C-alpha cells in the first residue's frame, strides 16, 4: 500500500477579487493549503509570467485584464499590439494580469470562472457554494 503525496497548488491571488477568493476557497475545500502569491505585491518575473500563460494554453492577450486597469490608456486594445508589448505592460502594471492563475501537478489554468480550478484538482465530493450564493458543487460532489 502506497501513501499518496498530498497535492500542491500555487495561486496567483488578489484578495480584493471575488473570483480569486472563490478559487482559493475551492482549493482549500479540496483539502489543499496552497502557496498564495499576492501577485500585485510580488509580481511574477518575465519568465514566470510567460510560463504561466503558456502552460495555461493562452495567448498573452487572453491573460490580459481590461476592467479596472490602465488597458485603455496604454492603447493595448489597438490592432497590431504584439505579445511582447502586452507582456511588458503586464510586468510594468501587474494589475493587467488577469487572475487568478493556479498551478498544480495536474496543470495550470486561469480560473475565470473560479470553478475552472476543479479541472486541475482532485475530485471534490462535498458541496460548495461561492460567496455570492451560487452553488458550484452540489451534494455528493456533482459539479453544477
DSSP file (Angstrom, degrees, kcal/mol; ACC not computed):
  #  RESIDUE AA STRUCTURE BP1 BP2  ACC     N-H-->O    O-->H-N    N-H-->O    O-->H-N    TCO  KAPPA ALPHA  PHI   PSI    X-CA   Y-CA   Z-CA
    1    1 A X              0   0    0      0, 0.0     2,-0.3     0, 0.0     0, 0.0   0.000 360.0 360.0 360.0 127.9    0.0    0.0    0.0
    2    2 A X        -     0   0    0      0, 0.0     2,-0.6     0, 0.0     0, 0.0  -0.749 360.0-127.2-102.6 149.2    1.5    3.4   -1.0
    3    3 A X        -     0   0    0     -2,-0.3     2,-0.2     1,-0.0     0, 0.0  -0.823  27.6-126.5 -93.9 125.4    0.9    6.7    0.7
    4    4 A X        -     0   0    0     -2,-0.6     2,-0.4     1,-0.1     3,-0.0  -0.465  19.6-121.8 -71.8 138.8   -0.3    9.4   -1.7
    5    5 A X        -     0   0    0     -2,-0.2    -1,-0.1     1,-0.1     3,-0.1  -0.663  35.6-106.6 -77.3 132.4    1.7   12.5   -1.7
    6    6 A X        -     0   0    0     -2,-0.4     2,-0.1     1,-0.1    -1,-0.1  -0.302  39.3-107.6 -59.2 142.7   -0.5   15.5   -0.9
    7    7 A X        -     0   0    0     24,-0.1     2,-0.3     1,-0.0    -1,-0.1  -0.457  31.1-145.5 -72.5 142.8   -1.3   17.6   -3.9
    8    8 A X        -     0   0    0     -2,-0.1    97,-0.6    24,-0.1     2,-0.3  -0.744  17.4-178.2-103.6 157.0    0.4   21.0   -4.1
    9    9 A X  E     -A  104   0A   0     -2,-0.3    26,-2.9    24,-0.2     2,-0.4  -0.986  14.4-159.4-152.7 146.8   -1.1   24.2   -5.6
   10   10 A X  E     -Ab 103  35A   0     93,-2.2    93,-2.7    -2,-0.3     2,-0.5  -0.999  11.1-164.5-126.5 131.8    0.1   27.7   -6.1
   11   11 A X  E     -Ab 102  36A   0     24,-2.7    26,-3.0    -2,-0.4     2,-1.0  -0.972  18.2-145.8-119.4 129.8   -2.4   30.5   -6.7
   12   12 A X  E     -Ab 101  37A   0     89,-3.0    89,-0.7    -2,-0.5    88,-0.6  -0.839  44.3-170.4 -90.0 102.5   -1.6   34.0   -8.0
   13   13 A X  E     - b   0  38A   0     24,-2.4    26,-0.7    -2,-1.0    27,-0.5  -0.690  38.4-168.0-114.5 145.1   -4.1   35.7   -5.9
   14   14 A X    >   -     0   0    0     -2,-0.3     3,-2.2     3,-0.2     7,-0.3  -0.945  14.1-158.5-125.3 108.7   -5.7   39.1   -5.5
   15   15 A X  T 3  S+     0   0    0     -2,-0.4    -1,-0.1     1,-0.3     6,-0.1   0.666  90.8  62.2 -64.7 -14.6   -7.7   39.2   -2.2
   16   16 A X  T 3  S+     0   0    0     -3,-0.0     2,-0.5     4,-0.0    -1,-0.3   0.524  88.8  86.5 -84.3  -5.0   -9.8   42.1   -3.5
   17   17 A X    <>  -     0   0    0     -3,-2.2     4,-2.5     1,-0.1    -3,-0.2  -0.855  65.8-153.9-103.3 122.6  -11.2   39.9   -6.3
   18   18 A X  H  > S+     0   0    0     -2,-0.5     4,-2.8     1,-0.2     5,-0.2   0.884  97.5  53.0 -60.3 -40.9  -14.2   37.7   -5.7
   19   19 A X  H  > S+     0   0    0      1,-0.2     4,-2.2     2,-0.2    -1,-0.2   0.914 110.9  47.3 -61.3 -42.1  -13.2   35.2   -8.3
   20   20 A X  H  > S+     0   0    0     -6,-0.2     4,-2.4     2,-0.2    -2,-0.2   0.910 112.0  49.6 -66.1 -42.4   -9.8   34.9   -6.8
   21   21 A X  H  X S+     0   0    0     -4,-2.5     4,-2.3    -7,-0.3    -2,-0.2   0.918 112.0  48.3 -62.6 -43.0  -11.3   34.5   -3.3
   22   22 A X  H  X S+     0   0    0     -4,-2.8     4,-2.3     2,-0.2    -1,-0.2   0.889 110.8  51.1 -65.1 -38.3  -13.7   31.8   -4.5
   23   23 A X  H  X S+     0   0    0     -4,-2.2     4,-2.2     2,-0.2    -2,-0.2   0.930 110.5  48.5 -63.7 -45.3  -10.9   30.0   -6.3
   24   24 A X  H  X S+     0   0    0     -4,-2.4     4,-2.3     1,-0.2    -2,-0.2   0.905 111.0  51.1 -60.4 -41.9   -8.8   30.0   -3.2
   25   25 A X  H  X S+     0   0    0     -4,-2.3     4,-2.5     1,-0.2    -1,-0.2   0.889 108.7  51.3 -64.2 -39.2  -11.8   28.7   -1.2
   26   26 A X  H  X S+     0   0    0     -4,-2.3     4,-1.4     2,-0.2    -1,-0.2   0.900 108.9  50.8 -64.4 -40.5  -12.3   25.9   -3.7
   27   27 A X  H  <>S+     0   0    0     -4,-2.2     5,-1.8     1,-0.2     3,-0.4   0.941 113.8  44.2 -61.5 -46.5   -8.7   24.8   -3.4
   28   28 A X  H ><5S+     0   0    0     -4,-2.3     3,-1.9     1,-0.2    -2,-0.2   0.866 108.2  58.3 -66.2 -35.9   -8.9   24.8    0.4
   29   29 A X  H 3<5S+     0   0    0     -4,-2.5    -1,-0.2     1,-0.3    -2,-0.2   0.799 100.3  58.3 -62.4 -29.0  -12.3   22.9    0.1
   30   30 A X  T 3<5S-     0   0    0     -4,-1.4    -1,-0.3    -3,-0.4    -2,-0.2   0.414 126.7-103.5 -80.2   1.7  -10.4   20.2   -1.8
   31   31 A X  T < 5S+     0   0    0     -3,-1.9     2,-0.5     1,-0.3    -3,-0.2   0.683  81.9 126.3  86.7  18.9   -8.2   19.8    1.2
   32   32 A X      < -     0   0    0     -5,-1.8     2,-0.9   -26,-0.1    -1,-0.3  -0.934  48.8-155.1-114.3 129.5   -5.2   21.6   -0.2
   33   33 A X        -     0   0    0     -2,-0.5   -24,-0.2    -3,-0.1    -5,-0.0  -0.876  31.1-155.9 -98.6 103.4   -3.4   24.5    1.5
   34   34 A X        -     0   0    0     -2,-0.9     2,-0.6   -10,-0.2   -24,-0.2  -0.237  22.8-103.8 -79.5 163.9   -1.9   26.3   -1.5
   35   35 A X  E     -b   10   0A   0    -26,-2.9   -24,-2.7     2,-0.0     2,-0.6  -0.792  42.1-149.5 -77.3 124.2    1.1   28.6   -1.7
   36   36 A X  E     -b   11   0A   0     -2,-0.6     2,-0.6   -26,-0.2   -24,-0.2  -0.893  15.1-172.7-106.2 119.1   -0.6   32.0   -2.1
   37   37 A X  E     -b   12   0A   0    -26,-3.0   -24,-2.4    -2,-0.6     2,-1.5  -0.937  17.0-150.0-111.6 111.3    1.2   34.6   -4.1
   38   38 A X  E >>  -b   13   0A   0     -2,-0.6     4,-2.6   -26,-0.2     3,-1.6  -0.659  16.6-164.5 -78.2  94.4   -0.4   38.1   -4.0
   39   39 A X  T 34 S+     0   0    0     -2,-1.5    -1,-0.2   -26,-0.7   -25,-0.1   0.643  80.8  61.0 -66.2 -16.9    0.8   39.0   -7.4
   40   40 A X  T 34 S+     0   0    0    -27,-0.5    -1,-0.3     2,-0.2     3,-0.3   0.815 116.2  34.1 -75.4 -28.5    0.2   42.7   -7.0
   41   41 A X  T <4 S+     0   0    0     -3,-1.6     2,-0.3     1,-0.2    -2,-0.2   0.811 136.5  24.1 -89.3 -36.0    2.7   42.7   -4.1
   42   42 A X  S  < S-     0   0    0     -4,-2.6    -1,-0.2     0, 0.0    -2,-0.2  -0.716  84.4-167.8-130.6  78.8    5.0   40.0   -5.6
   43   43 A X        -     0   0    0     -2,-0.3    -3,-0.1    -3,-0.3    -5,-0.1  -0.299  27.2-104.2 -69.8 152.6    4.6   40.0   -9.4
   44   44 A X        -     0   0    0      1,-0.1    -1,-0.1    50,-0.1     2,-0.1  -0.370  35.5-116.7 -67.5 154.3    6.0   37.2  -11.5
   45   45 A X     >  -     0   0    0      1,-0.1     4,-2.8    -2,-0.0     5,-0.2  -0.309  39.2 -89.5 -80.7 177.2    9.1   37.9  -13.5
   46   46 A X  H  > S+     0   0    0      1,-0.2     4,-2.6     2,-0.2     5,-0.2   0.916 127.2  46.9 -56.1 -48.9    9.1   37.8  -17.2
   47   47 A X  H  > S+     0   0    0      1,-0.2     4,-2.3     2,-0.2    -1,-0.2   0.912 113.8  48.2 -62.4 -42.7   10.0   34.1  -17.5
   48   48 A X  H  > S+     0   0    0      2,-0.2     4,-2.6     1,-0.2    -1,-0.2   0.917 112.6  48.6 -63.5 -43.4    7.4   33.1  -14.8
   49   49 A X  H  X S+     0   0    0     -4,-2.8     4,-2.4     2,-0.2     5,-0.2   0.928 112.3  47.2 -63.6 -46.2    4.7   35.1  -16.5
   50   50 A X  H  X S+     0   0    0     -4,-2.6     4,-2.8    -5,-0.2    -1,-0.2   0.902 112.4  51.0 -62.7 -40.3    5.3   33.7  -19.9
   51   51 A X  H  X S+     0   0    0     -4,-2.3     4,-3.1    -5,-0.2     5,-0.2   0.918 109.4  50.0 -63.9 -44.0    5.4   30.2  -18.4
   52   52 A X  H  X S+     0   0    0     -4,-2.6     4,-1.6     2,-0.2    -2,-0.2   0.943 114.3  44.5 -57.7 -49.1    2.1   30.7  -16.6
   53   53 A X  H  <>S+     0   0    0     -4,-2.4     5,-2.4     2,-0.2    -2,-0.2   0.924 116.3  46.1 -63.8 -46.0    0.4   31.9  -19.8
   54   54 A X  H ><5S+     0   0    0     -4,-2.8     3,-1.7     1,-0.2    -2,-0.2   0.931 112.3  49.5 -63.3 -46.7    1.9   29.2  -22.0
   55   55 A X  H 3<5S+     0   0    0     -4,-3.1    53,-0.6     1,-0.3    -1,-0.2   0.789 107.8  54.7 -66.2 -26.5    1.1   26.4  -19.5
   56   56 A X  T 3<5S-     0   0    0     -4,-1.6    -1,-0.3    -5,-0.2    54,-0.2   0.438 115.0-121.3 -82.7   0.7   -2.5   27.7  -19.3
   57   57 A X  T < 5 +     0   0    0     -3,-1.7     2,-0.3     1,-0.2    -3,-0.2   0.886  68.7 130.6  60.7  42.7   -2.6   27.4  -23.1
   58   58 A X      < -     0   0    0     -5,-2.4     2,-0.3    -6,-0.1    -1,-0.2  -0.763  58.7-123.3-117.7 164.7   -3.4   31.0  -23.6
   59   59 A X    >>  -     0   0    0     -2,-0.3     3,-1.2    -3,-0.1     4,-0.9  -0.772  38.0-107.6 -96.7 152.9   -2.0   33.9  -25.6
   60   60 A X  G >4 S+     0   0    0     -2,-0.3     3,-1.1     1,-0.3     4,-0.2   0.874 120.9  56.8 -50.3 -40.2   -0.8   37.0  -23.7
   61   61 A X  G >4 S+     0   0    0      1,-0.3     3,-1.1     2,-0.2    -1,-0.3   0.855 102.7  55.0 -61.2 -33.3   -3.9   38.9  -24.9
   62   62 A X  G <4 S+     0   0    0     -3,-1.2    -1,-0.3     1,-0.2    -2,-0.2   0.680 108.2  49.0 -73.1 -17.4   -6.2   36.2  -23.4
   63   63 A X  G << S+     0   0    0     -3,-1.1    35,-3.0    -4,-0.9     2,-0.4   0.287  89.3 110.2-100.9   7.6   -4.5   36.7  -20.0
   64   64 A X  B <   -D   97   0B   0     -3,-1.1     2,-0.4    -4,-0.2    33,-0.2  -0.715  60.0-144.6 -91.1 128.9   -4.8   40.5  -20.1
   65   65 A X        +     0   0    0     31,-3.5     6,-0.2    -2,-0.4    -2,-0.1  -0.782  19.9 175.4 -92.8 134.1   -7.2   42.2  -17.7
   66   66 A X    >   +     0   0    0     -2,-0.4     3,-1.4     5,-0.1     5,-0.4   0.830  52.3  85.1-101.8 -47.8   -9.1   45.2  -19.1
   67   67 A X  T 3  S+     0   0    0      1,-0.3     3,-0.1     4,-0.1    -2,-0.0  -0.353 106.4   2.0 -65.7 129.3  -11.5   46.2  -16.3
   68   68 A X  T 3  S+     0   0    0      1,-0.2    -1,-0.3    -2,-0.1     2,-0.2   0.764 113.1  99.7  70.4  25.5  -10.1   48.5  -13.6
   69   69 A X  S <  S-     0   0    0     -3,-1.4     3,-0.5    27,-0.1    -1,-0.2  -0.807  89.2-100.8-133.4 172.5   -6.6   48.7  -15.3
   70   70 A X  S  > S+     0   0    0     -2,-0.2     4,-2.2     1,-0.2     6,-0.2   0.133  80.1 122.4 -80.7  22.8   -4.7   51.1  -17.5
   71   71 A X  T  4>S+     0   0    0     -5,-0.4     5,-2.1     1,-0.2     4,-0.3   0.919  76.1  38.8 -49.5 -54.5   -5.6   48.9  -20.5
   72   72 A X  T >45S+     0   0    0     -3,-0.5     3,-1.5    -6,-0.3    -1,-0.2   0.922 114.1  53.4 -67.7 -44.6   -7.2   51.7  -22.5
   73   73 A X  T 345S+     0   0    0      1,-0.3    -1,-0.2    -4,-0.2    -2,-0.2   0.833 110.0  49.1 -60.7 -32.0   -4.8   54.4  -21.5
   74   74 A X  T 3<5S-     0   0    0     -4,-2.2    -1,-0.3    -3,-0.1    -2,-0.2   0.493 109.5-125.0 -86.2  -3.6   -1.9   52.2  -22.7
   75   75 A X  T X 5 +     0   0    0     -3,-1.5     3,-1.5    -4,-0.3    -3,-0.2   0.796  57.9 149.9  68.4  28.5   -3.7   51.5  -26.0
   76   76 A X  T 3 < +     0   0    0     -5,-2.1    -4,-0.1     1,-0.3     5,-0.1   0.614  63.5  62.2 -73.7 -10.5   -3.4   47.7  -25.5
   77   77 A X  T 3  S+     0   0    0     -6,-0.3    -1,-0.3    -5,-0.1     3,-0.1   0.536  79.6 113.9 -87.8  -6.2   -6.6   47.1  -27.5
   78   78 A X  S X  S-     0   0    0     -3,-1.5     3,-1.3     1,-0.1     2,-0.0  -0.293  77.1-101.1 -67.7 147.7   -5.2   48.6  -30.7
   79   79 A X  T 3  S+     0   0    0      1,-0.2    -1,-0.1    -2,-0.0     3,-0.1  -0.359 105.3  31.1 -62.6 146.2   -4.6   46.3  -33.6
   80   80 A X  T 3  S+     0   0    0      1,-0.3     2,-0.4    -3,-0.1    -1,-0.2   0.445  74.7 146.8  86.4  -0.4   -1.0   45.2  -34.1
   81   81 A X    <   -     0   0    0     -3,-1.3    -1,-0.3    -5,-0.1     2,-0.1  -0.577  43.3-136.2 -70.0 125.2   -0.1   45.2  -30.4
   82   82 A X     >  -     0   0    0     -2,-0.4     4,-2.1    -3,-0.1     5,-0.1  -0.346  16.2-112.8 -83.4 162.7    2.5   42.4  -30.1
   83   83 A X  H  > S+     0   0    0      1,-0.2     4,-2.9     2,-0.2     5,-0.2   0.881 118.3  55.9 -57.9 -39.6    2.7   39.7  -27.4
   84   84 A X  H  > S+     0   0    0      1,-0.2     4,-2.7     2,-0.2    -1,-0.2   0.891 106.2  49.5 -63.0 -39.3    6.0   41.3  -26.2
   85   85 A X  H  > S+     0   0    0      2,-0.2     4,-2.3     1,-0.2    -1,-0.2   0.910 112.3  48.6 -64.9 -41.6    4.3   44.7  -25.7
   86   86 A X  H  X S+     0   0    0     -4,-2.1     4,-2.5     2,-0.2    -2,-0.2   0.937 112.5  47.5 -64.1 -46.5    1.5   43.0  -23.7
   87   87 A X  H  X S+     0   0    0     -4,-2.9     4,-2.3     1,-0.2    -2,-0.2   0.931 111.5  51.1 -60.3 -45.8    3.9   41.1  -21.6
   88   88 A X  H  X S+     0   0    0     -4,-2.7     4,-2.0     1,-0.2    -1,-0.2   0.905 110.7  48.9 -58.0 -42.3    6.0   44.3  -21.0
   89   89 A X  H  X S+     0   0    0     -4,-2.3     4,-2.7     1,-0.2    -1,-0.2   0.901 110.1  51.3 -65.4 -40.9    2.8   46.1  -19.9
   90   90 A X  H  < S+     0   0    0     -4,-2.5     7,-0.3     1,-0.2     6,-0.2   0.882 110.7  48.9 -63.1 -38.1    1.8   43.3  -17.6
   91   91 A X  H  < S+     0   0    0     -4,-2.3     3,-0.4     1,-0.2    -1,-0.2   0.881 115.9  42.3 -69.5 -37.3    5.2   43.4  -15.9
   92   92 A X  H  < S+     0   0    0     -4,-2.0     2,-0.4     1,-0.3    -2,-0.2   0.838 130.0  27.7 -76.0 -34.0    5.1   47.2  -15.5
   93   93 A X    ><  -     0   0    0     -4,-2.7     3,-2.8    -5,-0.2    -1,-0.3  -0.758  68.9-174.7-129.5  82.6    1.5   47.2  -14.4
   94   94 A X  G >  S+     0   0    0     -3,-0.4     3,-2.2    -2,-0.4    -1,-0.1   0.716  78.0  76.5 -56.0 -21.4    0.7   43.8  -12.7
   95   95 A X  G 3  S+     0   0    0      1,-0.3    -1,-0.3   -55,-0.1    -5,-0.1   0.729  84.4  67.2 -60.5 -19.2   -3.0   44.8  -12.4
   96   96 A X  G <  S+     0   0    0     -3,-2.8   -31,-3.5    -6,-0.2     2,-0.6   0.637  78.2  96.0 -75.0 -14.3   -3.1   44.0  -16.1
   97   97 A X  B <  S-D   64   0B   0     -3,-2.2   -33,-0.2    -7,-0.3   -58,-0.0  -0.675  79.9-129.9 -79.1 119.6   -2.5   40.3  -15.3
   98   98 A X        -     0   0    0    -35,-3.0     2,-0.3    -2,-0.6     3,-0.2  -0.309  41.4 -86.1 -66.4 156.6   -5.9   38.5  -15.2
   99   99 A X  S    S+     0   0    0      1,-0.2   -86,-0.1    11,-0.1   -79,-0.1  -0.924  77.7  15.5-142.4 161.8   -6.4   36.4  -12.1
  100  100 A X        -     0   0    0    -88,-0.6    11,-3.0    -2,-0.3     2,-0.4   0.538  51.5-177.4 -95.8 141.3   -6.3   34.0  -10.6
  101  101 A X  E     -AC  12 110A   0    -89,-0.7   -89,-3.0     9,-0.2     2,-0.4  -0.792  12.5-165.4 -87.0 139.3   -3.7   31.7  -12.2
  102  102 A X  E     -AC  11 109A   0      7,-2.5     7,-2.2    -2,-0.4     2,-0.5  -0.995   6.1-163.6-129.4 136.0   -3.5   28.4  -10.4
  103  103 A X  E     +AC  10 108A   0    -93,-2.7   -93,-2.2    -2,-0.4     2,-0.3  -0.980  19.6 154.3-120.9 125.8   -0.7   25.8  -10.8
  104  104 A X  E >   -AC   9 107A   0      3,-2.8     3,-2.0    -2,-0.5   -95,-0.2  -0.869  60.8 -95.6-134.6 171.5   -1.0   22.2   -9.7
  105  105 A X  T 3  S+     0   0    0    -97,-0.6     3,-0.1    -2,-0.3    16,-0.1   0.710 124.9  60.4 -60.4 -17.0    0.7   19.0  -10.8
  106  106 A X  T 3  S-     0   0    0     14,-0.5    -1,-0.3     1,-0.3     2,-0.3   0.465 121.7 -75.5 -90.1  -2.5   -2.4   18.5  -13.0
  107  107 A X  E <   -C  104   0A   0     -3,-2.0    -3,-2.8    13,-0.2     2,-0.4  -0.813  43.9 -79.1 140.4-179.0   -1.9   21.7  -14.9
  108  108 A X  E     +C  103   0A   0    -53,-0.6     2,-0.3    -2,-0.3    -5,-0.2  -0.978  42.9 174.8-123.9 134.6   -2.1   25.5  -15.0
  109  109 A X  E     -C  102   0A   0     -7,-2.2    -7,-2.5    -2,-0.4     2,-0.8  -0.992  37.8-130.2-140.5 147.8   -5.3   27.4  -15.5
  110  110 A X  E     -C  101   0A   0     -2,-0.3     2,-1.8   -54,-0.2    -9,-0.2  -0.901  37.4-142.6 -87.5 112.3   -6.6   31.0  -15.5
  111  111 A X        +     0   0    0    -11,-3.0     2,-0.4    -2,-0.8   -88,-0.1  -0.476  35.4 161.4 -91.1  70.8   -9.5   30.3  -13.2
  112  112 A X  S    S+     0   0    0     -2,-1.8     2,-0.2     1,-0.1    -2,-0.1  -0.948  76.7  30.2-127.4 107.6  -12.2   32.5  -14.7
  113  113 A X  S >  S-     0   0    0     -2,-0.4     3,-2.1   -94,-0.0     4,-0.3   0.564 103.2-125.0 -73.2 169.8  -14.8   31.5  -13.6
  114  114 A X  G >  S+     0   0    0      1,-0.3     3,-1.8    -2,-0.2     4,-0.2   0.789 103.8  68.9 -57.7 -31.7  -13.5   30.2  -10.4
  115  115 A X  G >  S+     0   0    0      1,-0.3     3,-1.6     2,-0.2     4,-0.3   0.614  76.2  83.7 -69.4  -8.9  -14.8   26.6  -10.9
  116  116 A X  G X  S+     0   0    0     -3,-2.1     3,-1.9     1,-0.3     4,-0.3   0.818  77.6  71.5 -56.9 -29.3  -12.3   26.1  -13.7
  117  117 A X  G X  S+     0   0    0     -3,-1.8     3,-1.8     1,-0.3    -1,-0.3   0.786  80.6  72.3 -59.4 -26.3   -9.9   25.2  -10.9
  118  118 A X  G X  S+     0   0    0     -3,-1.6     3,-0.9     1,-0.3    -1,-0.3   0.761  84.9  67.8 -61.9 -23.5  -11.8   22.0  -10.4
  119  119 A X  G <  S+     0   0    0     -3,-1.9    -1,-0.3    -4,-0.3    -2,-0.2   0.727 108.3  36.2 -66.4 -21.7  -10.2   20.7  -13.7
  120  120 A X  G <  S+     0   0    0     -3,-1.8   -14,-0.5    -4,-0.3     2,-0.3   0.167 106.2  80.7-120.4  17.1   -6.8   20.6  -12.0
  121  121 A X  S <  S-     0   0    0     -3,-0.9     3,-0.1    -4,-0.2   -94,-0.0  -0.792  87.7 -94.9-115.0 161.6   -7.8   19.5   -8.5
  122  122 A X        -     0   0    0     -2,-0.3    -1,-0.1     1,-0.2    -2,-0.1  -0.315  67.4 -68.8 -64.2 162.2   -8.6   16.0   -7.1
  123  123 A X        -     0   0    0      1,-0.1     2,-0.5    -4,-0.1    -1,-0.2  -0.266  47.8-144.8 -56.6 136.4  -12.3   15.2   -7.1
  124  124 A X        -     0   0    0     17,-0.2   -94,-0.1    -3,-0.1    -1,-0.1  -0.917  18.2-179.4-105.1 125.9  -14.3   17.2   -4.6
  125  125 A X        +     0   0    0     -2,-0.5    15,-0.4     2,-0.1     2,-0.3   0.499  55.4  76.7-107.9  -5.5  -17.1   15.3   -3.0
  126  126 A X  S    S-     0   0    0     14,-0.2    13,-0.1   -97,-0.1    12,-0.0  -0.821  88.7 -96.2-108.2 149.5  -18.7   17.8   -0.7
  127  127 A X        -     0   0    0     -2,-0.3     2,-0.4     9,-0.0    11,-0.2  -0.167  37.9-165.2 -60.6 152.4  -21.0   20.7   -1.7
  128  128 A X  E     -E  137   0C   0      9,-2.2     8,-2.5    -4,-0.1     9,-1.8  -0.995   7.2-167.4-143.7 135.0  -19.5   24.1   -2.3
  129  129 A X  E     -E  135   0C   0     -2,-0.4     6,-0.2     6,-0.2     5,-0.1  -0.986  23.2-124.2-124.7 131.1  -21.2   27.5   -2.6
  130  130 A X    >   -     0   0    0      4,-3.1     3,-2.3    -2,-0.4  -111,-0.1  -0.191  35.3-100.4 -65.4 164.5  -19.5   30.7   -3.8
  131  131 A X  T 3  S+     0   0    0      1,-0.3    -1,-0.1  -113,-0.2  -113,-0.0   0.713 124.4  57.6 -62.6 -19.7  -19.5   33.7   -1.6
  132  132 A X  T 3  S-     0   0    0      2,-0.1    -1,-0.3  -114,-0.1    -2,-0.1   0.414 123.9-102.8 -90.1   2.6  -22.4   35.1   -3.7
  133  133 A X  S <  S+     0   0    0     -3,-2.3     2,-0.3     1,-0.3    -2,-0.1   0.339  73.7 143.2  96.4  -5.9  -24.5   32.1   -3.0
  134  134 A X        -     0   0    0     -5,-0.1    -4,-3.1     1,-0.1     2,-0.5  -0.530  50.0-129.6 -71.5 128.9  -24.0   30.3   -6.4
  135  135 A X  E     +E  129   0C   0     -2,-0.3    -6,-0.2    -6,-0.2     3,-0.1  -0.676  33.5 168.3 -80.3 125.5  -23.8   26.5   -6.0
  136  136 A X  E    S+     0   0C   0     -8,-2.5     8,-3.2    -2,-0.5     2,-0.5   0.767  72.8  26.9-102.8 -41.1  -20.7   25.1   -7.8
  137  137 A X  E    S-EF 128 143C   0     -9,-1.8    -9,-2.2     6,-0.2    -1,-0.4  -0.990  77.2-152.8-127.3 123.1  -20.8   21.6   -6.3
  138  138 A X    >   -     0   0    0      4,-3.3     3,-1.5    -2,-0.5     4,-0.2  -0.236  44.7 -59.9 -83.1 177.5  -24.0   20.0   -5.2
  139  139 A X  G >  S+     0   0    0      1,-0.3     3,-0.9     2,-0.2    -1,-0.2  -0.244 126.1  27.4 -54.3 147.8  -24.4   17.3   -2.5
  140  140 A X  G 3  S-     0   0    0    -15,-0.4    -1,-0.3     1,-0.2   -14,-0.2   0.596 130.5 -75.6  68.7  13.9  -22.5   14.1   -3.4
  141  141 A X  G <  S+     0   0    0     -3,-1.5     2,-0.4     1,-0.2    -1,-0.2   0.584  77.1 158.2  84.3  10.0  -19.9   16.1   -5.5
  142  142 A X    <   -     0   0    0     -3,-0.9    -4,-3.3    -4,-0.2     2,-0.4  -0.572  39.6-131.8 -72.7 125.0  -21.9   16.8   -8.6
  143  143 A X  B      F  137   0C   0     -2,-0.4    -6,-0.2    -6,-0.2    -7,-0.1  -0.613 360.0 360.0 -76.4 129.6  -20.4   19.8  -10.4
  144  144 A X              0   0    0     -8,-3.2    -7,-0.1    -2,-0.4    -1,-0.1   0.431 360.0 360.0 -90.0 360.0  -23.1   22.3  -11.4
